[in-house]
């Protein structure tokens, strides 16, 4: 393996990446620069920089990437209507290309020769990080310690930390968790058996529906070109929209999902996700699209959304196909401007009204009352022409002859 002098490490301050930091210094003789991405996660990051330096990093950066994540990653994904396998709102997946970009940016600025991450050899994150680096900086080496070292258990990691005087928490963690402004994911523990119900502690953002308020809460969200820009009439930054709606939806028990998904590396995985803001925004955005988007445009967008979600999940954010699809997605959202009001109650979201200056809804055409602009007689020709292929198919398969014979014998 090529010798690396300086490496930029994606550093969280937890056991794994703290051990990796020291391991890179002790075993690989690297000068390590620690980079922590502030993505709006609930954890307190105030001591992370100091811990990295104490552990041996030559430099440590805590980068505030909240607005960039919301504006340049989450919102484009939301405009696409992407949900992996019809359910997962991609809260972890969408953060990885941004973290990789931050690593590359620091590596360029500091003259580093490699980047390193703490993803294991079983999960999707290793793929996401390394695909992103391959796209952004193919000349940089990627170091993945979990695929190199022999520290294959928490006990081994803890022993290494003790040997090298790395401060760690003695509190055992029930789950492997990932969090950012958008969501929290839980894996491991009893969740490794899909037949087990999650423990009560498997929760961070969404109150149990039984404990949600007895009174419904009304919320309105304004959209411009598919992007949420205001909550209850108040203009907010992209990150503030997400943080505000995360609290609103979470306290009403909205946004929790327990699912088994197919990892890109081939195995199935059971995860519990809490994504209150994403769940609410997906519902309201979709409702607004109902009056703003042409039927065929919406159908094509939805078809592409499946492929788009796979690109995000599998780590192909910077791929030419995802970027090309994004151009179409953004074009499809040009008219998606307006406001949606909804009732939130015990885990449910019920749209109450939607208005848009670009509405395609016509009261004159849709009315059930007399008059209006729609001539019912026009439907006869429409039905006859669209049924032509069905009649031809029936004739070609012999259905007409079969039914004629059946009629003569009855």
Secondary structure as GFF3:
##gff-version 3
##sequence-region A 1 410
A	DSSP	beta_strand	6	10	.	.	.	ID=ss1
A	DSSP	alpha_helix	15	26	.	.	.	ID=ss2
A	DSSP	beta_strand	31	38	.	.	.	ID=ss3
A	DSSP	alpha_helix	48	55	.	.	.	ID=ss4
A	DSSP	beta_strand	59	64	.	.	.	ID=ss5
A	DSSP	alpha_helix	66	69	.	.	.	ID=ss6
A	DSSP	pi_helix	70	74	.	.	.	ID=ss7
A	DSSP	alpha_helix	75	80	.	.	.	ID=ss8
A	DSSP	alpha_helix	93	110	.	.	.	ID=ss9
A	DSSP	beta_strand	114	117	.	.	.	ID=ss10
A	DSSP	alpha_helix	125	136	.	.	.	ID=ss11
A	DSSP	beta_strand	141	144	.	.	.	ID=ss12
A	DSSP	three_ten_helix	145	147	.	.	.	ID=ss13
A	DSSP	alpha_helix	154	163	.	.	.	ID=ss14
A	DSSP	beta_strand	176	179	.	.	.	ID=ss15
A	DSSP	beta_strand	184	187	.	.	.	ID=ss16
A	DSSP	three_ten_helix	189	192	.	.	.	ID=ss17
A	DSSP	three_ten_helix	209	211	.	.	.	ID=ss18
A	DSSP	beta_strand	217	224	.	.	.	ID=ss19
A	DSSP	beta_strand	227	231	.	.	.	ID=ss20
A	DSSP	beta_strand	234	235	.	.	.	ID=ss21
A	DSSP	alpha_helix	238	250	.	.	.	ID=ss22
A	DSSP	beta_strand	256	262	.	.	.	ID=ss23
A	DSSP	beta_strand	268	274	.	.	.	ID=ss24
A	DSSP	alpha_helix	276	292	.	.	.	ID=ss25
A	DSSP	alpha_helix	295	314	.	.	.	ID=ss26
A	DSSP	alpha_helix	320	332	.	.	.	ID=ss27
A	DSSP	beta_strand	338	345	.	.	.	ID=ss28
A	DSSP	beta_strand	348	355	.	.	.	ID=ss29
A	DSSP	alpha_helix	363	366	.	.	.	ID=ss30
A	DSSP	alpha_helix	378	386	.	.	.	ID=ss31
A	DSSP	alpha_helix	388	396	.	.	.	ID=ss32
A	DSSP	alpha_helix	399	409	.	.	.	ID=ss33
###
